Amino acid sequence: MAEQKAKARAAWMGTGQISDEGIWFEIADDVQVTDFLGYDTDTSEAQLLALVKDGKKVQSAESGEEVQLIFNQTPFYAESGGQVGDRGHIQFADCQIQINDTKKFAGLFVHSGKVLKGSIQEGTQFHSLLTLKKAKIKANHSATHLLHEALRQLLGDHVAQRGSLNSDERLRFDFSHSALLTHEELHSAEKAVNAYIRQNSSVHTRIMTPEDARKIGAQALFGEKYGDEVRVVSMGHQNASGKGINGETYSLELCGGTHVKQTGEIGAFTILSDTASSAGVRRIEALTGEKAVVHLAQRSQQVNEVSSLLKVSPDKLSQRVNILLSERKSLTSEVAELKRKLALAGEPKR
């Protein structure tokens, strides 16, 4: 156990690591490393090993108090690798706790939340730990992997992840590329992602050494530090891709996050925007699932409304707008010429 704690403390903990306050070192020396169950389940039982309130370790907490909790095991994913920490509820008898965020420190998963009802004590065995909106987070994370590969194949091997955010609301993907993507390129990337969603292929995970992962073509994150073993996530089937155990895997990345079991669970994918994040880095924001469907429906309604105003069918809207822009340009030139003539006419004769 001591060796396990030492490795956990030395390991890179990602962007989701909480502040290195003395209280967390103290607790890490006293309790076991949290067993993460979230790859296989969204609910679990757990024993409360430590309780922190106002930065101090305490034995109990009452209704209305803000707390940080550490359990022996949890289905709550701790923020890391661009994926937000899980939120949800914890219940036991007449006690209810709302979890608003989950982060990690030295192998400990720290659940931050508020006691809504009843009281809690260190050592309590909770019978229901339930994560919320996890399916949407999984869908966005898996879609990010598909988008990454779509962009790499579309734009070139120079495309590499430079940052990401996967929440229950949307996904954000930063990647190395200097030029603004054309409408055709964005459409092609969106089309490719949706094609692999419809393929509904299984999402597989394997634990292997970093060297073995590289041999089968797995993409590693820029600047990431890896241990002796890595988790490799694969999805999508592509003939002769040269990646994966059988050489026919579409997306293959080193990733510790949570994902859908089948790509079809993502539902749908649509790109919202492509902007510059920093020099040489582009940022794409996108939606999946129901949010993507709602967004597309709203966009379709807007197109129909504009088409109605201009009295043309949607398929001829672009042509009509170009005509109007051309007419506006001509009118602007005519107005400028008339103003020039009026100015000349008003000048006194010499």
N, C-alpha and C positions, 0 to 999 in steps of 0.2 A: 504493500500500500504506500509506503514512504517513497519508493522508487516511482510509482505511478504519479504521486503528487508532484515530485520533483520534475518529471517530464512535462506534466501539465503546466507547471509554473513557468518552465523555460520555453514552452511552445509559443509560437506566434498566435495571438488570439483574435486578430482581425479588427476591423473598425468598430465592432460591437463591444470591445472590452470596456469595462467600467473603470472608474478612477481607482488608481492604486493606493487607496487609503489603508492605513494600518489595520482597520477592522477586518478587511478581507483577507489579509495575510494571517491574522489571528484565527479566523474561522477556517481557512484552508488548512491550517495545521491541526485542527480539531476534528474535522468531518471528512467523510469520503468524497471522492470526485463524483459529480452527478452523472447518473446513467441516463443518457438521452434515448427516449423511446419513439421520438417523433417521426422517424423514417417509416415506422410500421403502424402507428396508431395516433389518434387525436385525443384519446382519453386514457387515463390510468389511475391507479391508486398510488399513494406515496406517503412517506413519513416525513414530517417537518423536522429537519435537523438543526436549523438555526433561524433566528428571527431578529431582524434589525429595525430599529425605529430611531429616527433623528440621528443617524450615524453611529448608534450604540447598540451593542448586542443586548437583547432583553429576553425575558422568559415568556412574556405574554403580551397581547394587544387586544384592545376593545373596539367595539363598533365605532366607526367614524375616523379611525386612526390610519395614517399612511404607513405602510410597512414594506420591507423587503424580505423575501422568504427564500430559503434554500431547502430543497427536498433531496431524498436519496435517489429519486428518479423522476423524470418528467417527460411529457410529450411536447412541452413548449420549446420551440426553437429559439435559441439566443442569437440576437442580431450579429450577423457576420457576412462577409462577402457580398454586400449589397442587398441582402435579404433582411427585411425588418424583423425585429423580435416579435414573437407571438403574443397575442392578447387572448383573454378568455375569463373563465370563472373557475373557482375552486369551492367545493361544498363539502360539508361534513355536519351531519345532524342538523341543528338549527343555525349553523355558522355558514356565512357566504362571503367570499372575497372576490373582488373584481381585480383582475390582473391587467395592467395597462401597458406593460413592456417587459421584455426579458432580455437580459444581457449576461455576459459571462466574465469570470475572472478565475484564472488558474484552475480551470476544470470545473468550477462551480457555476451553475446556472442560477442567476439571481432574478427572482420574479418580483417586480415592483407593482404595488397596487394598494387597494384600500379595503379595509374590513367594512362590509356593508351591513352585516348582521351578526350578532352573537360575539363570541370572543375566541381567541386561538391561543394555544400554548405550545411551547417547544416539546417535541416528542409525539404530538398528535398524529394519528394515522388518518389521513384523508382518503375518502372513498371515491371522490370524483374530481379529477382535474380535466377540464374541458377547454380545448383551444377553439377560438372563433375565427371565422373568415380565413382559415388556413387553406381551404381549397382554392380561393382566389389568389392567394400569395403563391401557391404552388403553380397554378396556371401561368401566372405572369413570369415566374422564374423559368419555367420550361420554355415558354415562348421566347424569352431572352436568348436562350441557347440556340433555338431555331433561327432567330433573327441574326445572331452572330455568324452562324455558318452561311446563311443566305447572303449576307453582306460580303463575307470572305470570298465566296465563289463568284459573286457579281462584280466586286471591285478589285479583288486581288489579295494575295497572301499578306500584304502589308497591314491588312485590317486586323486589329487586335483590341481586346477589351481594355479600356482605360478607366472604367468605373461603371457602376450600375446601381439602380434602386428598384427593388421588387417589393411592392406593398400590395394591399388588397384593393387599392384604387387604380393603379396603373403601373407601367414599367418604364424605366428610363435606362437607356443604354448609351454609354460614351465609348467611342472607338476611334482608332487612329486613321484619319483620312483628312486631306487638306481641302478638298473641293466640295462645294455645295452639291448635294445630290440632285439630279434632274428629276422631273416628274416621272419619266420613264423608269429611272433606276429605283425610285421609291415604290412605284407600282410593281416592278419585278420582284423586289424584296418582299413586299406584302403578299404577292401572289405565291411566292415560294413557301413562305411560312404557312399560309392557309392550305397549301397542297399537302404539306406534311402533317398538318392537323387532321385533315380529312383521311390521310393514310391510316390514322389511328394505330400507329405502331406502339409496341410495348416500350416502356422506358426502363432500362436496365442499369443497375449499379454494381460495380465490382471494386473490391479492395485489392490493391496491388502496389508494388514499389513504384516510385516516380520513374525509374529507368524503364520498367516494363510498360508503363503507361505511355511514355514517349515512343517506344518501339511500335506501338499499335496506332500512333498518330493522334494521341490525346492532346488537346489544346490546354496549355497552362496559362494562368493569369499573370500579366505583367507585374513584376515586383512582389509577387506572392512568395512566401516562404513555406516550404513543405517538409513534413517529417519523413520517417522511414516508410510509412504507408500512406497512400492517398486513396480518395474515393473517386472513382471514374464513372461519370454518368453518360450513357449513350441513348440516342433516340433517332428514329427515322431510318428507312432503308433506301440506299442508293447503290445501284449496280456499279461495281468496280470503283468505289470511292477510294479504296486503298486504306481505309481506316477501320479500326475495330478488329476483333478476333477473326472474323471471316472476310474482312476487307470490303464489306458492303454497308458500313454504318455511315449515316449522314452527319450527325452531330456527335462529337466525342470530346468531353471536357472534364478536367479535374474540378470537382465541386463538392462542397460539404453541405449544400443547401437541400431543401426538400422539394420534391417534384411530383407531378402527376404520374399515375401508373400507365396511362395510355395517352398519346398525344391528342386523341379526340376529346379528352376532358377539357382541353383549352377552349374548345367551342368555336371561337372566331378570333381574328386578329386584324387590327387596323392601325395604321400609323397616323398620329396626330400632327407631328411636326419634326422637322430636321433643322437644327440650329448649330451655330458654332459654340462649343463649350470653352475652348481655349485654342491657342495656336496649334494647328495640326490635329485638332480633336473635334469630331462632330458629335452631336447629341440627338438621338432619336427618342421621342416619347410615343408610347402606344397604349392601346387598350386591348383587353381580351374578353372573351365570354359575353355575358349579357350587356356589359358596358359598351363593348364594341358594337354589338347589334343595335343598341339604342342610339349610339352616336351615328352610325351609318343611316339609320332611319331618319334622324333629325337632319342630316346632311341632304338626304334625298328629298325631304319635305321642303327644305330651303331652295333646292334646285327647282322643284316644281313651282314654288311661289314666284321665283324670279322669272321662270319661263312664262308663267301666266301673265305677269306684269308686262313682259316684252312681247307677248302674243306669239310665241314660237314653241315648238316641241322641245323637250329637254335635250334631244340628240342634236338639235340645231342651235342650242344656246350659245356655244362658243363662237360659232360663225356670226350670230347676231351681235354679240358683244364686240367682236372685232370690227364689224361694220360701224357700230356706234362710236367706237374709239377713233376710227378713221374719220368719221363725220365730225367728231368733236375737234380733232386736230385741224381739219380744214376750216371749221368755223373759227377756231382760235386764231388761225393765220389771217382770215378775212377781217376779224375784229381788230387785230393789230394793224393791218394795212389801213383800215378806215380811220383808226385813231391817228395814224401817221399823217394821212391826208387832211384830217380836220386840224391837226396842229399846224400844218403848213399853210392851210387856208386862213388861219387866224393870225398869222404873222404879218406885221406891217410892211407895206411895199416900200422899197428904197428908191 
